[in-house]
Amino acid sequence: MKSTGIVRKVDELGRIVLPMELRRVLDIKIKDSLEITSEDDKIILKKYEPCCVFCSSKEELQSFKGRCVCKKCLDEICAK
């Protein structure tokens, strides 16, 4: 992991501001969703990319009962 040397404080609502340079490099735009995970003592932010809840495919996604499902899995569900 590469250090940027940038330090930010957490505000009273628990928010931090991601530096513009970092947002530019990682192509994070206003209203983009970020996935938040933790590993050991680290907080990991990753640009969220929806995928199929069954096979993790990111191709031909459709919404089914509020969940992302690819066309292949949806066809398989409907065939049963």
C-alpha positions as semicolon CSV with decimal commas, in nm:
position;residue;x (nm);y (nm);z (nm)
1;M;0,000;0,000;0,000
2;K;0,133;0,339;-0,099
3;S;0,117;0,629;0,150
4;T;-0,002;0,964;0,016
5;G;0,121;1,165;0,314
6;I;-0,224;1,325;0,343
7;V;-0,391;1,327;0,686
8;R;-0,760;1,404;0,738
9;K;-0,961;1,436;1,061
10;V;-1,293;1,265;1,121
11;D;-1,569;1,521;1,184
12;E;-1,839;1,501;1,453
13;L;-2,062;1,297;1,220
14;G;-1,786;1,044;1,144
15;R;-1,710;1,179;0,796
16;I;-1,378;1,233;0,622
17;V;-1,305;1,418;0,299
18;L;-1,124;1,226;0,025
19;P;-0,860;1,452;-0,130
20;M;-0,935;1,574;-0,483
21;E;-0,608;1,426;-0,614
22;L;-0,708;1,081;-0,487
23;R;-1,059;1,111;-0,632
24;R;-0,913;1,210;-0,968
25;V;-0,663;0,922;-0,976
26;L;-0,926;0,665;-0,872
27;D;-1,200;0,817;-1,094
28;I;-1,436;0,873;-0,799
29;K;-1,709;1,119;-0,893
30;I;-1,987;1,289;-0,697
31;K;-2,263;1,039;-0,610
32;D;-2,039;0,734;-0,680
33;S;-2,092;0,452;-0,431
34;L;-1,796;0,321;-0,231
35;E;-1,776;-0,022;-0,074
36;I;-1,634;-0,009;0,281
37;T;-1,459;-0,310;0,430
38;S;-1,203;-0,366;0,703
39;E;-0,900;-0,590;0,723
40;D;-0,700;-0,615;1,045
41;D;-0,657;-0,251;1,151
42;K;-0,727;-0,103;0,806
43;I;-1,039;0,054;0,655
44;I;-1,061;-0,018;0,283
45;L;-1,264;0,200;0,046
46;K;-1,329;0,060;-0,299
47;K;-1,541;0,197;-0,582
48;Y;-1,859;-0,012;-0,577
49;E;-1,935;-0,212;-0,887
50;P;-2,265;-0,401;-0,878
51;C;-2,251;-0,770;-0,966
52;C;-2,480;-1,071;-0,978
53;V;-2,565;-1,203;-0,630
54;F;-2,534;-1,560;-0,758
55;C;-2,230;-1,574;-0,988
56;S;-2,061;-1,232;-0,937
57;S;-2,085;-1,153;-1,309
58;K;-2,091;-0,784;-1,402
59;E;-2,245;-0,847;-1,745
60;E;-2,611;-0,783;-1,843
61;L;-2,731;-0,700;-1,490
62;Q;-3,100;-0,665;-1,413
63;S;-3,283;-0,590;-1,090
64;F;-3,483;-0,878;-0,942
65;K;-3,663;-0,810;-0,612
66;G;-3,412;-0,536;-0,530
67;R;-3,104;-0,745;-0,607
68;C;-2,866;-0,748;-0,905
69;V;-2,895;-1,066;-1,111
70;C;-2,730;-1,130;-1,447
71;K;-2,943;-1,235;-1,743
72;K;-2,798;-1,587;-1,742
73;C;-2,889;-1,652;-1,376
74;L;-3,229;-1,485;-1,416
75;D;-3,305;-1,709;-1,716
76;E;-3,201;-2,010;-1,506
77;I;-3,429;-1,900;-1,218
78;C;-3,724;-1,848;-1,451
79;A;-3,673;-2,187;-1,615
80;K;-3,729;-2,374;-1,288
